[in-house]
Amino acid sequence: LEAELVIKERVALGLRAQVLRPTIVFGVGRAPAKDSFLHLVATIKTGRYRNIGSGEGIYNIIHVSEVVRAMRALDNDGISNGGIYFINTPISFREFASVVGAATIGKMGGAPAIPYPAAYCIAVFFSALSTVTGRKMPLTISRLKALTDKRTFSQEHLLNATGYRQLFSVDHYIKQVCHEYEEMGLLG
């Protein structure tokens, strides 16, 4: 937000700039300990992942190569100055778990589910335990909210303002990254 405010101030002074707001960017290259996408993929592969309810929460993600392509598309003097654009390829957690399962263990189908009320009770317990111990827990209230949130971020403004079109489907990129993780020995 601070960077956007600086850009907005400079645009008012004549700077040519656009703001691109990618959702969760995924791809290889992050330190494994800090790669939350890798951790989710590994959890699905090992069978420890559970959908909350029907798994209809939305995972707002975008592959790093698409972020780069969108940045290039926005580098165009024909686009009105100072625009704000989202880039996103939303997928439900249920679909995500199915794609990852197919890519990592060759098994289509969904992950087992936990009913929301049970997940909420578990999240309350683990959140309290995390506060007391200072340790990360597998399911907290904030993670529960993230896994069940159905908001998406539209990239229509980006599509309408530029010639940008996604090169591959989100499923393709998820499978590609899963295979890259496996080649790197990150999935066991």
Residue pairs with C-beta under 8 A, 6 or more apart in sequence:
4 19
4 84
7 15
7 17
7 19
7 82
8 82
10 17
11 17
11 81
11 82
16 77
16 81
17 81
17 82
18 74
18 75
18 79
18 81
18 82
18 83
18 84
18 85
19 82
19 83
19 84
19 85
20 67
20 70
20 71
20 74
20 85
20 86
20 87
20 158
21 84
21 85
21 86
21 87
21 153
22 62
22 67
22 70
22 86
22 87
22 88
23 60
23 61
23 62
23 86
23 87
23 88
23 90
23 153
24 36
24 37
24 59
24 60
24 61
24 62
25 61
25 62
25 63
25 64
25 67
26 37
26 61
26 62
26 63
26 64
26 173
26 174
26 177
27 63
27 64
27 65
27 173
27 177
28 177
28 180
28 181
28 184
29 64
30 37
30 38
32 38
32 186
37 61
37 177
38 181
38 186
40 49
40 100
41 100
41 104
41 177
41 178
41 181
41 187
42 186
42 187
42 188
43 49
44 96
44 97
44 100
44 101
44 104
44 111
45 100
45 101
45 104
45 105
45 187
45 188
46 188
48 138
49 97
49 111
50 111
50 112
50 113
50 114
50 119
51 93
51 94
51 97
51 110
51 111
51 112
51 113
51 114
51 147
52 93
52 113
52 114
52 116
52 119
52 144
52 147
52 148
53 113
53 114
53 115
53 116
53 119
53 148
54 94
54 113
55 92
55 93
55 94
55 95
55 97
55 110
55 111
55 113
56 92
56 93
56 94
56 148
56 150
57 92
57 93
57 146
57 147
57 148
57 149
57 150
58 90
58 91
58 92
58 93
58 149
58 150
58 151
58 152
59 90
59 91
59 92
59 93
59 96
60 88
60 90
60 151
60 152
60 153
61 88
61 89
61 90
61 91
61 170
62 87
62 88
62 89
63 89
63 168
63 170
63 173
63 177
65 167
65 173
66 87
66 89
66 166
66 167
66 173
67 87
69 164
69 167
70 85
70 87
70 158
70 162
70 164
73 158
73 162
73 163
73 164
74 83
74 85
74 158
74 161
74 162
74 164
76 162
79 161
79 162
80 161
83 157
83 161
84 157
85 155
85 157
85 158
85 161
86 153
86 154
86 155
86 157
86 158
87 155
87 158
88 152
88 153
88 154
88 155
89 166
89 169
89 170
89 173
90 152
90 153
90 170
91 99
91 170
91 171
91 174
93 147
94 110
94 111
96 174
97 110
97 111
98 108
98 109
98 110
98 111
99 171
99 174
99 175
100 174
100 178
101 107
101 108
101 109
101 110
101 111
102 108
102 175
103 174
103 175
103 178
103 179
104 178
104 182
104 187
114 122
116 148
119 139
119 144
120 144
122 139
123 139
123 140
123 141
123 143
123 144
124 141
126 137
126 138
126 139
126 140
127 137
127 140
127 141
127 142
129 135
129 137
130 136
130 137
130 140
158 164
159 165
168 176
178 187
181 187
